[in-house]
């Protein structure tokens, strides 16, 4: 996300906590090559959405930066 990529991933483990479908990427069905191909095709033909999702990825990644998280942790400890 910090690299400015629209992420294509499966609904595995905690991915939905970081990747929000149609916001900063696409969540596809596990073990489904058709679903993966559809997500790739979507970004190939919808460049505006690709650029929007890339910017959303960059902004989402900022939420996990140490400068953002450390003050929250310190406040919780106090």
C-alpha positions as CSV (number, residue, x, y, z in Angstrom):
1,X,0.0,0.0,0.0
2,X,2.8,2.4,0.8
3,X,4.1,1.9,-2.7
4,X,1.0,3.3,-4.1
5,X,-0.4,0.1,-5.5
6,X,-4.0,-1.0,-5.8
7,X,-3.9,-4.3,-4.0
8,X,-5.5,-7.4,-5.3
9,X,-5.8,-10.0,-2.6
10,X,-7.9,-12.8,-1.3
11,X,-10.1,-12.8,1.9
12,X,-7.5,-14.5,4.0
13,X,-6.4,-13.9,7.5
14,X,-6.7,-10.2,8.3
15,X,-6.6,-8.8,4.7
16,X,-10.0,-7.2,5.1
17,X,-8.7,-5.1,7.9
18,X,-6.3,-3.4,5.5
19,X,-7.7,-3.8,2.0
20,X,-11.2,-2.4,1.5
21,X,-12.8,-3.7,-1.6
22,X,-13.3,-1.0,-4.3
23,X,-11.5,1.5,-2.1
24,X,-7.8,0.7,-2.1
25,X,-7.9,-2.6,-3.9
26,X,-9.9,-5.6,-4.8
27,X,-10.6,-8.7,-2.7
28,X,-11.0,-11.8,-4.8
29,X,-12.3,-15.3,-4.0
30,X,-9.6,-17.7,-2.8
31,X,-8.5,-20.3,-5.3
32,X,-10.5,-18.7,-8.1
33,X,-8.5,-17.7,-11.1
34,X,-11.6,-16.2,-12.8
35,X,-12.1,-13.9,-9.9
36,X,-8.4,-12.9,-10.1
37,X,-8.6,-12.3,-13.8
38,X,-11.7,-10.2,-13.4
39,X,-9.9,-7.9,-10.9
40,X,-6.9,-7.5,-13.2
41,X,-9.2,-6.8,-16.1
42,X,-11.1,-4.2,-14.0
43,X,-7.9,-2.2,-13.4
44,X,-6.9,-2.6,-17.0
45,X,-10.1,-1.1,-18.3
46,X,-10.9,1.4,-15.5
47,X,-7.8,3.5,-15.2
48,X,-9.6,6.2,-13.2
49,X,-10.5,3.7,-10.5
50,X,-6.9,2.3,-10.6
51,X,-5.5,5.8,-9.9
52,X,-8.1,6.5,-7.2
53,X,-7.4,3.2,-5.5
54,X,-3.6,3.8,-5.7
55,X,-4.0,7.1,-3.9
56,X,-6.3,5.6,-1.3
57,X,-3.6,2.9,-0.7
58,X,-1.0,5.6,0.0
59,X,-3.4,7.4,2.3
60,X,-4.4,4.2,4.1
61,X,-0.7,3.2,4.6
62,X,-0.2,6.5,6.5
63,X,-2.5,5.2,9.2
64,X,0.1,2.5,10.1
65,X,3.1,4.8,10.1
66,X,5.1,4.9,13.4
67,X,4.5,8.7,13.6
68,X,0.8,8.0,13.6
69,X,0.7,4.9,15.8
70,X,3.3,5.7,18.5
71,X,1.3,8.6,20.0
72,X,-1.8,6.4,20.2
73,X,0.2,3.7,22.0
74,X,1.8,6.1,24.4
75,X,-1.6,7.7,25.2
76,X,-3.0,4.2,25.9
77,X,-0.2,3.4,28.3
78,X,-0.6,6.7,30.2
